[in-house]
Every structure is written in structure tokens, then in C-alpha cells.
Amino acid sequence: MAKHSHDFVENYSGLVGFGADRETDENTLIYYLQKFSDDTLITQLVKRMSADEMEACFDMLTRIMKSHLKESEYHRLFLKDEGHSH
């Protein structure tokens, strides 16, 4: 069974746009990130990104996770390491 899911983007039919309200902004960000991480798209983008762009993207995502996730959440939600306990 797959550990990762991208169901939101497959089922969301609401507004995709930023600035209307917090809920729409949250939904738009989820929608964009799930579309962005599609295997076909991200494989092409990564090949075209500069080393600086890749590092900036990696650093931003890592910084966000460190700011908002406890270590146990990082292991459970990001790494999908269900056996990790903290």
C-alpha cells in the first residue's frame, strides 16, 4: 500500500487563487503543492533548476517543517516512519 497520498488535488473543486480568505489560501496552497509534486512535472522541473534554486527550495521546505512540526510529527507525517517514537 502506498504511504503517500495526493487525494486533495483529485477531489478539490473550489476556488484556486490567493487572497480571498484563509481557507481558500490554505486550499490553494495544498492544491499547488500536490500538483507541483506530481512525478512527471517535478522530474522535468528539477532537471531544469539551477543548483541555487534547488538549494533554496530544499532550505525553505526544511525551514517550514522545522518551524511547525515536532520531531515525532516530522517522522510520522513526512518520513512516514510509524515506528519512530519521541
N, C-alpha and C positions, 0 to 999 in steps of 0.2 A: 504494500500500500504506500502511496506517495506521502511524504512528510510535509510537502509544501502545497499550498492551495492558492489559487487566484480566482476564487468564485465571485468576488465582489464585481470585478470588471465584466464578468459574463452576465451578471444579473441586474446591474445598476441601470436605471432608465431615467434618472433625474438630471438636473442641470449640471453641465460640466463647465465651470467658469469660476473665477476667483473674485471675491469682494462683495458678494451678495450678503452672506451671513456665515457664521462659524460652521454650521452644519454642512452647508454647500461647499465651503472651503475644504473641510475635512474630507468629504466625499470626493471632491475633485482631486485632491492630493492622492488619495488611495487609488482612484481610477488611473491617474497619470503614472504613478509608480508601478502599478501592476502592468499597464501597457508597456512601460519603459523596460520592465524586466522580462518581457516576452523573449524566449530563447532566440528567435530569428532576428528580432530587432536589436537586442543588446549585443549579439555576436557581431553584427555589422558595425554598430556604433563603437564598440571597444577597439575594433581593428583600426578605426579612423581617428580615435582620440590620441592626443599627444600624451606623453608621459606626465606632463604637468596637469593636464585635465584629468587623467586617471587618478593621480595622487590627490588632487583637490576633491574629487568625488568620493574617494575612499575615506579621506580625512573628515569630510563633512558628515558622512553617514556614521562613521565611528564615533565622532563627537556627539551626535544626536543620541545615539544609543547609550553612550556613557553618561549623558546628562539625564536621561529619562528612564533607564532600566536598571533595576537592581541586578547584581551578578547572577542570582538564581533565575531571574526573568530572561536575561541575556542567553543563558544556557538553555532554558526551556523553550523560549519563543524564537530566538534567532538560530542557535546552533541545533535546536531540536534534540537536545541531549536530555532525555527524560530521566536518565539515571543519575544526573548530577544533583547533589544536594548541598545547599548553602543557606 
